[in-house]
C-alpha cells in the first residue's frame, strides 16, 4: 500500500511538471505496466483529480481543470517566498486576507521544525504597509529576521543615494514592506540614532554573534513612512487641503505622502521630491479629485511650480 501511495503521488507530481504525458512515457518513468498505470490514473480520479486521457497520435494523459488542487512539493526557499507573498496578501489586500491566513496556518502545520522557525522569524519581524513590493532576496529577509528575533547585531555594506558604500553594524528591529520596497528599521550605534535601510541597497548581509538588549523603539511603520517621504530628496513640501484626512490618505498612498488632520475637514500633507514640478502636478490633481482648496505651506517656490503646471494644463486644453 505504501508503495502504491508513493507511486500515485509521483504520478501526480509528473502531471505538475508537464501538460501532457504519453502512456509509454509514464510507464517508463514510473517503471510500471500499462495496466498498473491505468489503475493509478483511476485512483487519482477517485480522489477528485480530473485526469484526462486522449487516444490516438499526439494523445496522452493530462491533469484537467476543475478538480482538487494537487499537493505542492516546495523547496525550502520556495516556502519562505510563499510565506512572504501570503503575508503581503493577508495584510495588504482585504479580499484575500482571511484565505491567506488559513494557507499560512496549513503551511505551519506541515513544515519541519527548523523551517518553521525560519518562517516564524520572518513573520514576527515583518510589518507591512499597503501595496505590492519589488522583488527581494528571501535569503536576506531570513538573515535579518533571525537577527531581529535573536537580538543579534547585523552587518552589511550599504550603498547610499549618492553611490557611496559604507560598512554598517546595527541593531535590527523590524522589517517593513512599503508600496514599492523593503526596509529595515535599525539602531545605528555609530550615529546614535534610528536609521532606515533599503534592502535592495544592502550587500553581504550577515548576522553576528554579538547580542544586544532591545531598547524602546519607535513605531516601525510610521518611522519608515516618514523616512521614505522625506529622506534623500531635494525638497520637502507641505500643503494644506480642505478635505478629511481619510479621504486624503485614500487619494495619496502613504509611501508618497504623510497626511495629518489639523481640524475638521482640514488636512496637512507632507511629501518630498527632487523636482518641484512633480508634487505640483500630483498635488494639484489630488486637490481637484477631492474638490479641495490647496494652500502651500512650504516652500514658497511650490506656488510658482503649481502656477506653471496649471498654466500649461490650460494651454493644452485651449489647443485641443
C-alpha positions as a printed NumPy array, in Angstrom:
array([[  0.   ,   0.   ,   0.   ],
       [  2.85 ,   2.376,   0.864],
       [  4.478,   1.653,  -2.495],
       [  1.202,   2.319,  -4.33 ],
       [  0.657,   5.601,  -2.492],
       [  4.188,   6.741,  -3.232],
       [  3.763,   5.871,  -6.92 ],
       [  0.417,   7.712,  -7.193],
       [  1.909,  10.817,  -5.574],
       [  4.819,  10.615,  -8.   ],
       [  2.384,  10.366, -10.905],
       [  0.572,  13.449,  -9.631],
       [  3.888,  15.249,  -9.377],
       [  4.711,  14.389, -13.   ],
       [  1.449,  15.998, -14.136],
       [  2.604,  19.221, -12.449],
       [  5.812,  19.324, -14.475],
       [  4.342,  18.842, -17.953],
       [  0.956,  19.458, -19.523],
       [  0.731,  16.125, -21.42 ],
       [  2.382,  12.729, -20.958],
       [  2.001,   9.74 , -23.251],
       [  1.197,   6.387, -21.699],
       [  4.506,   4.923, -22.775],
       [  6.434,   7.796, -21.206],
       [  4.653,   7.358, -17.891],
       [  5.118,   3.595, -17.749],
       [  8.821,   4.037, -18.464],
       [  9.371,   6.769, -15.875],
       [  7.328,   5.006, -13.199],
       [  8.586,   1.536, -14.069],
       [  5.1  ,   0.002, -14.207],
       [  2.902,  -1.821, -16.694],
       [  0.164,  -0.189, -18.742],
       [ -2.454,  -1.916, -16.587],
       [ -0.904,  -0.539, -13.369],
       [ -0.749,   2.957, -14.888],
       [ -4.46 ,   2.823, -15.692],
       [ -5.239,   1.763, -12.129],
       [ -3.164,   4.623, -10.731],
       [ -4.957,   7.075, -13.012],
       [ -8.279,   5.749, -11.714],
       [ -7.069,   6.203,  -8.118],
       [ -6.318,   9.854,  -8.843],
       [ -9.753,  10.314, -10.39 ],
       [-11.371,   8.73 ,  -7.341],
       [ -9.531,  11.275,  -5.184],
       [-11.021,  14.132,  -7.185],
       [ -8.237,  14.86 ,  -9.684],
       [ -9.638,  15.13 , -13.242],
       [ -7.021,  13.165, -15.195],
       [ -7.999,  13.336, -18.846],
       [ -6.978,  10.729, -21.434],
       [ -6.812,  11.466, -25.164],
       [ -6.442,   8.491, -27.548],
       [ -4.593,   8.431, -30.869],
       [ -1.417,  10.016, -32.226],
       [ -0.428,  13.014, -30.119],
       [ -2.706,  11.892, -27.301],
       [ -1.863,  11.055, -23.744],
       [ -2.727,  11.926, -20.176],
       [ -3.117,  15.38 , -18.686],
       [ -4.407,  16.896, -15.451],
       [ -7.552,  18.814, -16.302],
       [ -9.01 ,  21.859, -14.588],
       [-11.887,  21.925, -12.149],
       [-10.743,  19.298,  -9.665],
       [ -8.941,  19.472,  -6.38 ],
       [ -5.71 ,  21.373,  -6.077],
       [ -2.82 ,  18.896,  -6.23 ],
       [ -0.388,  18.846,  -3.3  ],
       [  2.573,  21.172,  -3.765],
       [  6.106,  19.947,  -3.132],
       [  8.065,  23.082,  -2.27 ],
       [ 11.773,  23.646,  -1.79 ],
       [ 12.787,  25.438,   1.409],
       [ 13.424,  28.792,  -0.273],
       [ 10.079,  28.444,  -2.054],
       [  8.314,  28.041,   1.3  ],
       [  9.879,  31.293,   2.509],
       [  8.904,  33.063,  -0.723],
       [  5.307,  31.803,  -0.462],
       [  5.165,  32.977,   3.141],
       [  6.261,  36.472,   2.148],
       [  3.611,  36.616,  -0.574],
       [  0.893,  35.326,   1.757],
       [  1.749,  37.856,   4.443],
       [  1.551,  40.671,   1.901],
       [ -1.833,  39.351,   0.795],
       [ -3.077,  38.835,   4.342],
       [ -2.289,  42.367,   5.479],
       [ -2.313,  44.36 ,   2.273],
       [ -5.323,  43.092,   0.274],
       [ -8.533,  42.796,   2.261],
       [-10.275,  40.473,  -0.196],
       [ -7.735,  37.663,   0.239],
       [ -6.588,  38.318,   3.795],
       [ -8.539,  35.556,   5.54 ],
       [ -7.719,  32.797,   2.99 ],
       [ -4.067,  33.846,   3.153],
       [ -4.072,  33.385,   6.914],
       [ -5.608,  29.901,   6.532],
       [ -2.927,  28.981,   3.998],
       [ -0.2  ,  30.211,   6.34 ],
       [ -1.652,  28.065,   9.122],
       [ -1.632,  24.959,   6.924],
       [  1.966,  25.573,   5.908],
       [  2.999,  25.938,   9.536],
       [  1.339,  22.631,  10.453],
       [  3.246,  20.531,   7.929],
       [  6.681,  22.132,   7.649],
       [  9.712,  20.762,   9.534],
       [ 10.552,  22.425,  12.885],
       [ 13.717,  24.058,  11.568],
       [ 11.937,  25.59 ,   8.603],
       [  9.003,  26.596,  10.813],
       [ 11.484,  28.57 ,  12.888],
       [ 12.669,  30.464,   9.823],
       [  9.125,  31.258,   8.735],
       [  8.134,  32.327,  12.258],
       [ 11.158,  34.602,  12.46 ],
       [ 10.198,  36.236,   9.193],
       [  6.57 ,  36.643,  10.265],
       [  7.422,  38.087,  13.689],
       [  9.96 ,  40.513,  12.263],
       [  7.835,  41.935,   9.466],
       [  5.398,  44.836,   9.287],
       [  3.515,  45.794,   6.146],
       [  2.298,  48.991,   4.591],
       [ -0.453,  48.546,   1.957],
       [  0.643,  47.719,  -1.566],
       [  2.79 ,  45.335,  -3.553],
       [  6.553,  45.102,  -3.212],
       [  9.512,  44.767,  -5.531],
       [ 11.453,  41.516,  -5.758],
       [ 13.526,  40.851,  -2.644],
       [ 16.164,  38.238,  -1.892],
       [ 14.472,  35.857,   0.543],
       [ 17.878,  34.869,   1.942],
       [ 18.415,  38.468,   3.074],
       [ 14.954,  38.538,   4.637],
       [ 15.633,  35.339,   6.565],
       [ 19.042,  36.514,   7.836],
       [ 17.601,  39.814,   9.058],
       [ 14.501,  38.154,  10.512],
       [ 16.672,  35.785,  12.55 ],
       [ 18.845,  38.669,  13.73 ],
       [ 15.738,  40.565,  14.839],
       [ 14.326,  37.528,  16.628],
       [ 17.598,  36.575,  18.344],
       [ 18.602,  40.183,  19.202],
       [ 21.998,  39.958,  17.485],
       [ 23.683,  42.703,  15.513],
       [ 23.56 ,  42.675,  11.706],
       [ 26.363,  43.743,   9.403],
       [ 26.266,  44.704,   5.742],
       [ 27.675,  47.008,   3.11 ],
       [ 25.235,  49.78 ,   2.241],
       [ 25.11 ,  51.908,  -0.898],
       [ 23.717,  55.352,  -0.158],
       [ 21.747,  57.523,  -2.518],
       [ 24.903,  59.294,  -3.656],
       [ 26.581,  55.977,  -4.511],
       [ 28.922,  55.926,  -1.515],
       [ 29.376,  52.492,   0.06 ],
       [ 29.741,  52.233,   3.837],
       [ 30.002,  49.288,   6.229],
       [ 27.154,  49.18 ,   8.751],
       [ 26.912,  47.378,  12.085],
       [ 23.404,  47.845,  13.506],
       [ 20.805,  46.567,  15.943],
       [ 17.971,  45.343,  13.678],
       [ 14.423,  45.824,  14.984],
       [ 11.839,  45.485,  12.233],
       [ 11.333,  44.721,   8.533],
       [  8.787,  46.932,   6.775],
       [  7.371,  46.459,   3.263],
       [  6.094,  49.635,   1.609],
       [  4.227,  50.015,  -1.652],
       [  7.478,  49.615,  -3.542],
       [ 10.355,  48.347,  -1.433],
       [ 11.507,  46.531,   1.717],
       [ 13.185,  48.47 ,   4.516],
       [ 14.972,  47.643,   7.757],
       [ 14.463,  49.788,  10.846],
       [ 17.625,  49.583,  12.946],
       [ 19.562,  51.408,  15.646],
       [ 22.888,  52.635,  14.289],
       [ 25.24 ,  52.87 ,  17.255],
       [ 27.882,  54.782,  15.315],
       [ 25.375,  57.546,  14.567],
       [ 23.467,  57.118,  17.836],
       [ 20.136,  57.26 ,  16.042],
       [ 17.434,  55.185,  14.358],
       [ 18.091,  54.565,  10.688],
       [ 16.076,  53.14 ,   7.776],
       [ 17.871,  50.95 ,   5.203],
       [ 16.61 ,  49.745,   1.838],
       [ 17.19 ,  46.017,   1.449],
       [ 17.982,  46.335,  -2.264],
       [ 20.942,  48.584,  -1.375],
       [ 22.463,  46.056,   1.034],
       [ 25.266,  43.625,   0.191],
       [ 26.923,  40.888,   2.201],
       [ 24.187,  40.81 ,   4.828],
       [ 25.122,  38.643,   7.803],
       [ 24.113,  38.206,  11.411],
       [ 26.86 ,  38.497,  14.013],
       [ 27.165,  36.626,  17.314],
       [ 27.045,  39.835,  19.35 ],
       [ 23.751,  40.118,  21.233],
       [ 22.132,  43.413,  22.212],
       [ 19.494,  44.393,  24.741],
       [ 16.442,  45.76 ,  22.892],
       [ 15.828,  49.436,  23.515],
       [ 12.454,  51.243,  23.279],
       [ 11.793,  51.523,  19.546],
       [  9.598,  53.926,  17.565],
       [  6.616,  52.695,  15.605],
       [  8.313,  50.94 ,  12.694],
       [  5.659,  51.614,  10.058],
       [  5.34 ,  55.303,  10.915],
       [  9.105,  55.806,  11.131],
       [  9.724,  54.201,   7.749],
       [  6.795,  56.053,   6.193],
       [  8.265,  59.388,   7.247],
       [ 11.767,  58.384,   6.196],
       [ 10.543,  57.324,   2.745],
       [  8.664,  60.587,   2.157],
       [ 11.468,  62.842,   3.438],
       [ 14.926,  61.389,   3.133],
       [ 17.234,  61.819,   0.188],
       [ 15.194,  64.361,  -1.768],
       [ 15.977,  67.919,  -2.72 ],
       [ 12.68 ,  69.377,  -1.496],
       [ 10.259,  68.687,   1.331],
       [  6.854,  70.189,   0.606],
       [  3.89 ,  70.835,   2.9  ],
       [  0.433,  71.823,   1.777],
       [ -2.977,  72.206,   3.414],
       [ -6.111,  70.711,   1.891],
       [ -9.715,  71.399,   2.828],
       [-10.544,  67.696,   2.922],
       [-10.972,  64.963,   5.504],
       [ -7.728,  63.224,   6.422],
       [ -9.041,  59.761,   5.498],
       [-10.09 ,  60.992,   2.062],
       [ -6.606,  62.446,   1.54 ],
       [ -4.968,  59.182,   2.614],
       [ -7.105,  57.233,   0.161],
       [ -6.063,  59.604,  -2.64 ],
       [ -2.367,  59.847,  -1.694],
       [ -0.72 ,  56.499,  -0.756],
       [  1.316,  56.528,   2.482],
       [  4.531,  55.833,   0.585],
       [  4.119,  59.141,  -1.261],
       [  2.989,  61.494,   1.498],
       [  2.094,  61.813,   5.17 ],
       [ -1.377,  63.218,   5.868],
       [ -2.152,  64.775,   9.271],
       [ -5.52 ,  66.076,  10.421],
       [ -5.307,  69.657,  11.748],
       [ -9.043,  70.208,  12.158],
       [-12.446,  69.047,  10.933],
       [-12.186,  68.754,   7.167],
       [ -8.647,  70.22 ,   7.118],
       [ -5.532,  68.144,   6.429],
       [ -1.842,  68.913,   6.134],
       [  0.1  ,  66.79 ,   3.645],
       [  3.875,  66.414,   3.622],
       [  5.857,  64.871,   0.779],
       [  9.264,  65.074,  -0.886],
       [ 10.684,  65.334,  -4.388],
       [ 13.802,  66.267,  -6.301],
       [ 11.846,  68.412,  -8.778],
       [  9.017,  70.675,  -7.545],
       [  7.191,  70.091, -10.832],
       [  6.307,  66.571,  -9.66 ],
       [  4.489,  67.49 ,  -6.424],
       [  2.961,  70.499,  -8.177],
       [  1.307,  68.194, -10.694],
       [  0.3  ,  65.442,  -8.263],
       [ -0.966,  67.737,  -5.505],
       [ -2.968,  69.856,  -7.921],
       [ -4.662,  66.793,  -9.366],
       [ -5.281,  65.393,  -5.87 ],
       [ -6.92 ,  68.656,  -4.79 ],
       [ -9.08 ,  68.587,  -7.934],
       [-10.156,  64.981,  -7.314],
       [-11.004,  65.794,  -3.688],
       [-12.791,  69.055,  -4.605],
       [-10.477,  70.697,  -2.058],
       [ -8.721,  74.037,  -1.778],
       [ -4.939,  73.701,  -1.764],
       [ -2.722,  76.111,   0.201],
       [  1.079,  75.908,   0.007],
       [  2.767,  75.99 ,   3.412],
       [  6.329,  75.284,   2.351],
       [  8.393,  76.001,   0.306],
       [  7.2  ,  79.245,  -1.328],
       [  8.644,  78.11 ,  -4.676],
       [  5.944,  75.439,  -4.864],
       [  3.373,  78.168,  -5.554],
       [  5.176,  79.072,  -8.768],
       [  5.533,  75.42 ,  -9.764],
       [  1.77 ,  74.927,  -9.327],
       [  1.047,  78.07 , -11.346],
       [  3.334,  76.846, -14.132],
       [  1.534,  73.485, -14.177],
       [ -1.984,  74.95 , -14.25 ],
       [ -0.958,  77.424, -16.984],
       [  0.48 ,  74.603, -19.06 ],
       [ -2.633,  72.499, -18.477],
       [ -4.91 ,  75.349, -19.533],
       [ -2.87 ,  75.966, -22.66 ],
       [ -3.113,  72.295, -23.584],
       [ -6.876,  72.367, -23.26 ],
       [ -7.107,  75.516, -25.398],
       [ -5.065,  73.914, -28.185],
       [ -7.414,  70.937, -28.204]])
